[in-house]
Amino acid sequence: MIDHKKHCTDTSFRNLKSFSRLVITLVVLFNHATQAETTKTSMEASFTREQWHEKLGWNTSDCPLQPPSESNAGVNIFDFGVNTRIIEIECEHLTYQGSYLFYLQKANVVSLLSFEQFEAPDVGQLERYSTPLVTGLPTVLKTEQAMTLLRKYRGFGDCGQYLYYQIKENTTFLKQLRIQECSELFPKKPIPPFKWALHKFPKK
């Protein structure tokens, strides 16, 4: 016989846990958005994409003047220490990730950052290149003075590259490259990118 009281209690508990996870996710997203907005000056808060381009002067052949979304200018700013900010320019929405430019601003000095990245033409093959245009899903880490970049090989996100950069002065240093090759079947429990196998990459 089913204990209906216990069944209802268990169901309510599961629903409560799901709701709690949803609330935590929304709080994290809200905090991320708030952090990006709080470091904008009152004047910058109303900047158009064109005004940001006038201020930073990026190459429009790499990053279009037209923003990926009509709802905003595609610019986020992150606190990165005393009188220091990271300015993120979203360039394009790709199939399951995006392309971005990043500027480091210290006081009134603004520098365009460049990043070591890898193309993967085939399994086990890597072609190293350096460019300011970042392709993937980036995350700025203020407390670590760093940035991570997830480059998916497919939309499910179970395989690809996970890169960890330290940012010092106006230079980025690639400290970790983690790679997970794609299997024919999607895994039931994908390995988190930060736990993918460390890969040795050739020094410059």
C-alpha positions in Angstrom: 0.0 0.0 0.0 1.2 3.5 -0.9 1.8 5.8 2.0 0.1 8.9 0.4 1.2 11.2 3.2 4.9 10.1 2.7 4.6 10.3 -1.1 3.2 13.9 -0.9 6.0 14.9 1.5 8.7 13.4 -0.7 7.2 15.1 -3.8 7.0 18.4 -1.9 10.6 18.1 -0.8 11.8 17.4 -4.4 9.8 20.3 -5.6 11.3 22.5 -2.9 14.8 21.4 -3.8 14.2 22.1 -7.5 12.8 25.5 -6.6 15.8 26.3 -4.4 18.2 25.4 -7.2 16.3 27.7 -9.6 16.4 30.5 -7.1 20.2 30.0 -6.6 20.7 30.0 -10.3 18.7 33.3 -10.8 20.6 34.9 -7.9 24.0 34.0 -9.5 22.8 35.4 -12.9 21.5 38.5 -11.2 24.8 39.0 -9.3 26.8 38.6 -12.6 24.6 41.2 -14.4 24.8 43.5 -11.4 28.6 43.2 -11.2 28.8 44.1 -14.9 26.6 47.1 -14.5 27.9 48.6 -11.3 31.3 49.5 -12.8 29.9 51.6 -15.6 29.9 55.3 -15.1 26.6 57.1 -15.4 27.6 58.3 -18.9 28.7 54.8 -20.0 25.4 53.3 -18.9 23.7 55.1 -21.8 26.5 54.5 -24.4 25.4 53.1 -27.8 27.5 50.5 -29.6 28.8 53.3 -31.8 30.0 55.3 -28.8 31.8 52.3 -27.4 33.5 51.8 -30.7 34.5 55.5 -30.8 36.0 55.0 -27.3 37.8 51.7 -28.0 38.3 51.6 -31.8 38.1 47.9 -32.4 38.5 46.3 -35.8 35.0 46.0 -37.3 36.2 43.2 -39.6 36.6 41.0 -36.5 33.9 42.5 -34.4 30.9 44.0 -36.2 29.7 47.5 -35.3 26.2 46.0 -35.2 25.6 44.4 -31.8 24.5 40.7 -31.7 21.3 41.7 -29.8 19.0 44.6 -30.5 18.2 44.9 -26.8 21.7 46.2 -25.7 25.1 47.4 -26.9 26.7 44.0 -26.2 29.2 45.5 -23.7 29.8 44.2 -20.2 32.3 45.7 -17.6 33.8 43.7 -14.8 35.6 45.0 -11.7 39.2 43.7 -11.8 40.9 45.3 -8.8 41.7 48.9 -7.7 41.0 51.3 -10.5 41.0 48.4 -13.0 38.3 47.0 -15.2 37.8 44.4 -17.8 35.6 45.6 -20.7 34.0 42.7 -22.7 32.7 43.4 -26.2 30.4 40.7 -27.5 31.0 40.4 -31.2 28.8 37.6 -32.6 26.4 34.9 -31.4 27.6 31.6 -32.9 25.8 28.3 -33.0 26.4 27.4 -29.3 28.9 29.9 -28.1 30.1 33.4 -29.1 33.1 35.6 -30.1 34.4 38.4 -27.9 37.0 41.1 -27.5 38.4 42.1 -24.1 40.0 45.3 -22.9 41.9 45.9 -19.7 41.5 49.4 -18.4 43.8 50.8 -15.6 42.8 54.3 -14.7 42.6 56.0 -18.1 44.9 53.6 -19.9 43.0 51.0 -22.1 44.8 47.9 -23.6 43.3 45.3 -26.0 44.1 41.8 -24.7 45.3 39.0 -26.9 44.8 35.3 -26.1 46.6 32.0 -27.1 44.0 29.6 -28.5 43.9 26.3 -30.4 42.1 25.1 -33.5 41.4 21.4 -33.6 41.2 20.2 -37.2 41.2 16.6 -36.2 41.3 14.3 -33.1 44.6 14.8 -31.3 45.6 17.7 -33.5 46.0 21.3 -32.3 47.0 24.4 -34.2 48.1 27.2 -31.9 47.4 30.9 -32.7 47.2 34.2 -30.9 44.5 36.8 -31.4 42.4 39.3 -29.5 39.2 37.7 -30.8 38.1 35.0 -28.3 35.8 32.2 -29.5 33.9 30.2 -26.8 32.2 31.0 -23.5 34.4 33.2 -21.3 34.2 33.8 -17.6 36.1 36.7 -15.8 37.4 35.7 -12.4 38.1 38.9 -10.4 39.5 37.3 -7.3 42.0 35.2 -9.2 42.9 37.9 -11.7 42.1 35.4 -14.4 39.7 34.3 -17.1 38.5 30.9 -18.2 37.3 30.0 -21.7 35.1 27.0 -22.6 35.3 26.1 -26.3 32.7 23.6 -27.1 33.2 21.0 -29.9 29.4 20.5 -29.9 26.3 22.0 -28.4 25.9 19.4 -25.7 29.1 20.8 -24.1 30.5 17.3 -23.1 33.6 17.8 -25.1 35.9 20.6 -26.2 38.6 22.8 -24.7 38.8 24.5 -21.4 41.5 27.2 -21.1 42.7 29.1 -18.0 44.4 32.5 -18.4 46.2 34.6 -15.8 46.0 38.3 -16.6 48.9 40.5 -15.4 49.5 44.1 -16.4 48.1 44.1 -19.9 49.2 40.6 -20.9 47.4 37.2 -20.7 49.3 34.0 -19.8 47.8 30.6 -20.7 48.3 28.5 -17.6 46.0 25.5 -18.3 44.7 23.7 -21.4 42.1 20.9 -20.7 40.7 18.8 -23.5 37.9 16.3 -23.7 37.4 14.5 -27.1 33.9 13.8 -28.3 32.5 10.2 -28.0 30.0 8.8 -30.5 27.3 8.7 -27.7 26.4 11.5 -25.4 27.4 10.6 -21.8 24.7 10.3 -19.1 26.9 12.3 -16.7 29.2 14.7 -18.6 32.5 15.5 -16.9 32.7 19.2 -15.8 35.2 21.1 -18.1 37.4 22.1 -15.2 38.0 18.3 -14.6 38.9 17.5 -18.2 42.4 16.0 -18.8 45.3 18.5 -18.7 47.0 18.8 -22.0 50.6 19.7 -22.6 50.9 22.5 -25.1 54.1 23.6 -26.8 55.8 26.7 -25.4 56.2 29.7 -27.6 
